[in-house]
Amino acid sequence: MSSSLVQTAVPIVAYCASSITMTLVNKLVLSSFQFHMVFFMLAVQAFGSVALMVLANRLGLNVKYRAMNIPDAKTWFPVACSQAFMLYTGGKALEYLNVPLFTVFKNLTIIAVAYGEKWVFSAAVTSLMLASFGLMVLSSIVGAWNDLTFNGWGYFWMSFNCLASAIFVIHMRKVIKQVNFKDFDTVYFNNLLTLPLYMALSAVQENWSGFFTYYSDNAHNAELHSFIRGMVISGIAAFAISYCSPWCLRTTSSTTYSMIGALNKLPIAIFAMMWFPDPVSAGGVLAVLLGFGAGLVYTHAKNVQKRDVPQGAQVLPPPIAMDRLDQPDGSK
C-alpha cells in the first residue's frame, strides 16, 4: 500500500470513526441512564474540545486557533448561542428518537438551510437538489409511518432542531465573513463562549439534587461509573471530530469530504440498530436507505453546482467543518 494512500485513508477512517462514536455515545448518555443531563453533557464536550485543543496546540499537532479577544467574542457570541440552541434541541431529540430515525429527519435540515441560503444569499436551488429534497421528505414520511416507538416529544424537539440548525448555519456563514475565522477558530470560540452558558443552564435547569441523591446509593455505583465513562468519551469524541473534520478536508478535497459525510450516515444507522435495543422494522430500514440515497444525490448536486460556478463567483463563503450531534455538514 502506497504511503499517499495511507495518508489519505487514515484521516478518512478517523473522521468516520469519530463521527460514529460521537453519535452513538450521545445517544447512550442521553437515553440509557436515570438522568438525562443534556446541558451537562454539552458542557463536558465544550470543555473537552477546548482543553484538548490547547493541549494539541502545545504539542505541535497542527491545531492553530485565534486567541480569544473581546471584539471577536462580541461579534461571534450570537452565533455561539444559536449553536447552543441547536445542540440542546438535537440532544433532546436524540433522547426520544432512535438514531436511525434521527439521521433520517436530520436531512430535513438540509432543505431548510438550502431555502434559507436562497433567501439570505440568493443561492440557487437546482433541479437535482429538488430531487434530493423529494427523497428526503419521502424518507421522513416512511420513517415516521414505521416508527414502532412513536414519541411526540421526539418529533417536537426534532422540528425545533431542524429550525435551529438552519438558523445556526446561515447565521454562521453570514458572520464568519466579518471575523474571517478558520476551522479551529470557530470550534475554539464556539466551545469557549458556550461553556459558561452550558454550566449555568445545567445548574439551574437540571436535577442535580436528585442526581446526587440517586448516585450516592452504592447500589447505583456501576451505573454512575458507566455514566462518567460515557461523559469522558463524549468529551474526547467532541475534540476528535473537531480535529478530524478539517484534517480529512485538508488531505482529500471538499468533494470527497462531503461525500464521506453522506456515506457515513449509513454505518451510523447500522451500528445504532445493532447496539441499541430499539425495535427495527422493514419500513424503518427503507427510510434509512431512502435518506442515505437522498444524501448522496444532494452531495452530488452541490458538487455539480460548485463545479459549474467559479470559486470567485460563488455567493457563499467556503465550507466550514462542524462537530457534535450530527450537525448539518458545512461542506454540503
Number of C-alpha atoms within 10 A of each C-alpha: 5 6 8 9 9 11 13 16 15 14 21 23 14 18 26 22 18 24 26 22 21 26 22 22 20 26 23 22 24 23 19 15 13 16 16 19 21 24 23 19 24 29 25 22 24 27 21 23 27 22 17 18 24 15 13 15 14 12 10 9 11 12 19 17 18 13 9 13 9 8 9 16 17 11 14 22 15 17 27 24 16 21 23 24 18 23 23 22 25 27 28 24 25 26 23 22 26 24 24 27 24 24 25 29 27 23 24 22 22 22 22 18 20 20 16 18 22 13 11 12 15 12 15 14 16 14 10 17 22 15 14 26 22 14 22 29 20 17 29 25 15 21 25 19 13 19 18 14 13 14 12 11 14 20 19 14 21 25 19 18 25 25 17 22 27 26 20 23 24 20 19 19 19 17 15 18 12 11 15 11 18 17 18 20 17 24 23 22 24 24 23 20 21 22 22 14 18 22 17 15 14 19 14 10 12 17 13 14 9 12 15 10 9 16 16 12 10 10 10 12 13 10 15 19 12 15 19 12 14 18 23 17 18 28 25 23 26 28 24 23 25 25 28 23 25 22 20 25 22 13 17 16 11 18 18 17 24 25 20 18 24 22 17 17 22 19 14 22 25 14 15 20 17 10 11 14 9 15 11 16 13 9 17 23 20 15 29 27 18 22 33 24 19 25 27 19 21 28 26 20 21 20 19 14 17 14 11 10 12 9 12 8 8 13 13 16 13 13 16 21 26 22 23 23 24 20 21 23 18 15 20 23
